[in-house]
């Protein structure tokens, strides 16, 4: 199928200009004016609109088995909802159970994802350690295009990594040219505070944020950063929600360390007042980890995004419907953690970012696609509109409005954390792999059309990491007359 997106303003992370985009065979063939267009080409009018790379959500959890249930969103419904919202690629997570064979878990998730409507890739979590895990990491990077490994510093008694696992896994990832990522919360402190609150009779959703104060996130972020510093490996910290973790990242980056930070759309826009609602279901639907924070943290996170200390935006899309949330009706520690957002991320970030002057359109492209593509080494295949790149494109009408609601969204969940928010600036057309999958309310996604995206190891920033290792390599001191 050949398409011509005509008359729009192409917005990449590094430039904005009037140009047409010719798409052939699922890739971008040309960008410019006066293009040589084959006969029979379908023309899509983008006059008055922005033409931008499809979004990359680097943090989703489709079909996740978690806390005694399974996330309600599957890979087809979730990628379809993402496409409606302008996201054309997700990076989900393989999360092995403790002692589960890592490759077995990987192949299980790959099977679930075969129904995806748009492109996808996987981070793989390291939840335990022995020699077989070390070997599996090598196999995943060599044979299956995995270049990032996730480490949960929370969820004691389940998937939490202690420092020994972090050191072993970080070291192995560095050898393989893979990026270490962490969920930074001190699991020991969280477990201690959970038990304390339950003993005090605090069993409702309000106990969740009280058991996970921002200090437990800041401590874990700083600890992970210091371990990565000693081992000389790059680090990516997911879903930063607070001032303390942002400060830890800022210190490290100012010191020249290769640390990347991700922020969720929800943490930028929702505050902790939601947990004080007298409606138990409403409060429980906001239970996620890390939790939503007081407003001063949101203001700091926006500044971190603007300054470049935080590079990517995500959703941690992990949907649980009301009956699932009610599993914890007498104990907040049993409420499945997670909220939705894959359909709404691009819209709320444009409205509250570009429309307020916090972000330029090019900066919006950077934080919603280009930076993730670069960090996870799929640029310029993804994250840019340029000849040879995948034809993942959204046509964005900056003047059109819509009101977000669970009654009209396409996510498979009966709640929306952005309920009632009216946003100005929405995508009217989504093109994935050269195919129109959403146009003016018409969903055209195809089950199984999404492709698995291999992500090569040793992104370019590893060159600098290797140079640091050479400059700072340990050395012995030769001494005369040493005792024999």
N, C-alpha and C positions, 0 to 999 in steps of 0.2 A: 504494500500500500504506500502510495506517495502522497504526502501532504505538504501544503504550503501555508504557514501561519503568516498572514500578511497584514502589514500596516500597524504593527504594535511597536512598543518600546522594549527592546531586549535589555534585561537587567541581569548582569552577572555580578559576582562579588567584586570584580575589579573594574567594571565599566558599565555605563548605561548609554544606549544610543538607539535611534530609530533604525530598525532593520527587519527584513523578512527572514523567515527560517524555513529552509527546505528540508524535508524529512524523507528519507528513502530507506526501505528495508530495516526499519527499527533504529536507525542512527541518524544523526544530524549530518546532512550532506553539505549544506552551505548556509552561511549567515551573511546578509548584506542587502543591498538594493539592486534592482535590475537583474535579478537572478535568472539564469536559463532554466526554465521550468518545463518538464516533460508534458506532453499532451496527456490529458485525462487526469491531471493532478487535482485532488480535492483541495479546495481553498477554504481556509478558516479565517474569517475576518476578526482581526485583533485590534482594529482601530480604536484608539482611546484607552487601550488597556496595556498593562505590563505583561511581558512574556518572560517567565522566569524558570529556572531549573526546578523540577519537582523536588519536594521536600524529602529529606532523609531523617527518619526518626531513629536515632541510634540506641533506643532503650524501650523495648516493648516486651510484653509477656503474654503471648497468645496461647490458649489452652494449657496454662500452667497448672500442674498439680501442686497444691499449696494449702497447708493448714487444714487438711482433711477434706478438701473439696477441689474442684477444678475450675479455673477461670472460665467465665461464660463466653468469652470471645474466642472464636476459632480463627485459623489463619485465613480462611476465605472471607468471612464477615469482617475481620479486623483490617485486612488489606483493602477491602472494598470501602470501608468507612474512611480509611486513610486516604484513598484516592479521591473520594468526595471532598475531603478537606485539603487536597493538594499535595499529599505525601505519596510518593511513588516507590520508595524503598524503605524497608525497616531492617534493623538489626536486632534480632530477638536473642534469647538466652537458652542454651542447653544447661540444665541444672541437675546434675547427677545426685541421687541420694547418697548419703554416707556409705562408703564401701562399694557403691555400684560401679561397674566397669564403665570407664569414661566413654569409650567408643560405642558401647551398647547404648548409652544415653544419647549420644550424638545421633546415631542412626534412628533412634526412636523419634527424636524431634524432627529429623529430616523427613521422616514418613508423614508426620502430622502436617508439615509445611507444604507438602506436595499440592495441596489445594489452594495455595496462595494465588491471589489475582494479580499481584504486582511483585517486583523483585524483593528478595530477602537474603539475609545472611545471618550468621550466628556468632555470638560470643560463647565461649564454653566456660562454665564455672568449675573451679577447683575446690572441692568440698572435703577432700581428705588427701592423704599422701602416702605413697609407697613407690617402689621402683616401677610398678606397672603404670602409675599415673605419669611418671616422668616419661616413659616410653610413649604413652598415648598422646602426650602433648607434642612429641616429635612427629608422630603419625598424622595428627590433625593439621599441623602446619605444612607438612610436606605433601600430603595426599588430598586434603580436603579444604584447602583455602581458608583455614582459620588463622587469624593473626592477632587475636586478643583473648585474654583469659580473665575471668571475673572472680573476685574473692569477696565473700561476705564476712565482714567483721562483726556482724550481729547474728541473731537467731541462735543463741546458745542451746546446745543439746540437739541441734538439727544440722544446719549447713554452715555453722560458723567456723572460720579459719582462726587457729591460734597463730602466734608469731612464728612458730617453727614451720607451719605450713606456708605462711607468707614468704619466709626466707627461702625455702626450698623451691616454691613455685616461681617467685620473682627471679631467682637465679636461673632456673631453667628457661623461663620466657626470654630473659636477656640473651641467653645462648642462641635461642631460636629466632631472634628478631621479632618477637611478638610483644604486644603492648599489655602491660598489667593494668587491670582496672579493679577498683574497690568500691564496695558499699561501706561507707565509713560511719559506723556507730560502734561504740564500745559495748559489746554484747554482755560482758560480765556486769557492767554497771546497769544496763537495761534490765537484766534478769533480777538483780538486787532490788531495783526500784519497783519493778512489777510486783515482787513478793511483798514488799513493804506496803504498797498501796492497797493490794488485795487484803492484807491483814488489817488495814485501817477501815475496810468496808467500802473502799472506792472501787466499784466494779464496772461502772458505765464507761462510755467512750471517752469521757473527759480524763480518764486514767491513762489513756494512750499517750498523749503529749506530755503528761506529767512524768511518765516513766522514761521518756526519751528527750530530756532537755537538750538544748543546743550544745551544751558543754560536752556531752557524750559523743556528739558528732565531731566537734572540733578536736577533741583528744584523738579520736581514731584517725581523722584526716592527717593530723600532724604526725602521728606514729607511722602511718603508711608512707608518708612523704619522706620521713627520716630513714625508714628501711630502704626505700627506693634510692635515696641519696647514697647510702653506704654501699649498696650493691650496684650503683651506677646504671639504673634502668629507668626508662621513661614510665610515667604513671598517669592514669586517667581516673579521676574521681567522679563517680556518677552522682546524680541528683543532689547537688549541694543545696542546702536549704537555709543556711544560717550564716551569720557574720563570722563566727569562729572558723568554720571550714574555709570560707572565702579568704580570711586573713592568713590562714596557713598556706593556701595556694599562692596568694600574693607574695608572701615572704619568700617562698621557694622560687617563684618565677623571677623575683627581683634579685635573687642570689644566683640566677642562671640555670636553675634546675629545670629539666624537661617535665613539667607537670601540666596537665590539661584538666579543665573543669567543665562540667555539664550542669545545666540548671533546667528544671522542669517548668513548663508554662504554668502549672498549678501553683508552684512555690512562688512564682513572681506575682500572682494575682489573688490568691486566697489566703486569708489570715486565720489565726487560731480561734477566733470567736466562734467558728462553726462547731467546735467541740462543747460549747456551753449551751447549745440549743436544747430546749426541753423536749424536742422531738428526737427520741432515741434513734430512729431509723436515719434521720437526717444527719445526726452527729456520727453515727457508725459508718455511713457512706463516705465520710471523709477520713476514715482510719486508713492511713498508709504510712510507710516508713521511708525516710524520716517524716515526721508529721508536719502539718502546716504551722507556721511560726507567726509571732507578733509582727505588726506592720513594719517595724523598723528593719527587720531582716529583709523584707521585700525590697525596700528602698535600697539597701546595700547590694542586694543581688542584681538589681537593675544597673547600678553603677559598675558592678563587676563585669556585667555583660558589655556595657558601653566602653569600658576601658580595655577590654580584651583579656582580662584576667580569667573570665569564663568564656569559653569558645563555642560551645554547642548548646542547643536546646533540644529537649526530649519530652516524653510524656510519662514514662514508666507505666504505660497503658496495661492495666491488669484489672480486669472487670469481675466484680462479684455482685450478683443481684441481691435484692433485699432478703429473701429467704436464706441465702448463704451468709450474709452479714449477721443474721439473727442467731447463727450458731454460737455467737459470743454474748447472748443477751444477759447472762449472769456473770460474765467474766470477760473484760475487755481484751485480755491476752488471747482469747479464742476467736476474736473477730478477724476474718480473713483480711489481710492488709492489701489494699489496692484501690485505685480509682481509674476512670477512663480518661480519654483525651486525644487519641490519635486523630480523630476527625476535626478537632477544634484548635489544635496547637497553632497552625499557620494563621488562622483568622484572628485569634486573640492576641498573638504577638504582633501582627500587623496593626491591629486597632490600637493596642496600648503601647506599641513601640514606634511604628512609623507615624501614625496619626498624631502622636504627642511630641514628635521631634526627638525622641530618645534614640531612634535609629533612622538611618537613610535606607532607601530601598536596597542599595547594594549591601549595606550592613545586614539587612534582613536576610538576603540570600546567603550571606556568609554564615549566619548563626543557624539557619534552618537547613542548609545543605552543604555548601562548599567546605566549611571547616570540618564537618564530620567526614566528608569524602577524603580530605587531605589527611586527617589524623588516622583514619582507618584504611588508607592506602588504596582507595578506589577512584581517585581523581587523576586525570580528567574524564574517566569513563562516566562518572557521576558528578553532580554538583556544579555543572557548568553547561552552557549552551554554546557549543563550538563544533566545528567539523570533526567527525569521528566519535563524538560523545554519544552515549545512549540518548535516544529521543524521549526523555522523561521531562515533560514540560507542563507548566500551568499557565493559563491565561487569566490574568488577575484584573478585575474591574475595581479600581480604587474608590469608586463612588457608590457602588451597590452595597446595600445593607441586608443583614439577616439577623434574626433573633435566635439564639441557641436554646434548644429545649430537648429534653428526653423524649418528648412526643414527636419530634420531627428528625432527630438524629438517626444515624444508620449504625451506631454502635450497639452491640448486643448487651445492653445493660439498662435497667429501669431507673437510672439516675444520671444526672449530669452536674458536675461540680461548677459549671459555668451557667447553670440554669437562669434564663431570663436576660442574659447579657446580649445587648444589641451591638453588633460589630459592623463597622464600615470598611469595606475592602474585602472582597471575597473572590475566590476562583470560579470562573464560569465554565472553563474547559480544563480537563486533565487528560494529558496524553502520556501513556506508559508504553515503553518499547515501540513507539511509533503508532500505537493504536489509541483512538479516542475511547476512554473508559468512563468519562463523565462529561456531559454537556448540557448545561442549562436545566438541571434537574433530572436528566435522563441517565440512569446508571447502565453502563455497558460492560462491566467487568465480566471476565470469563474465569470460571473455576479452573485452577491449574495453569493459568497463563503466566504466572510469575516464575522467574528463573532464580536459581540459587546463584549468588554472587561470590566467587572466589576473591579473597583479599590477600594479596601477596605479603610475605613477611619483609622485614627490613625497610619500612618507610624511610624517606629521605632523612628524617631527623635522627635516625640511628647512625648516620655518618658522623654526626657531631658527638653522639654518645660514645662511639668507638674512639674518636680522637681524644675525648676526655680520659678514657681508660688508658690510652697510650701515654698521655702526659702524666697521669697520676699513678702509674703502675708501681706496685711495691718493689723495693730494692733492698738488697742486703748491704751491709757495711763491711768492707774488708779491713781487718785490724792486724797489725804486726805484733808478733810475740804472744799470740794467744796460747793459753795453756794447752799442752798436748795430752 
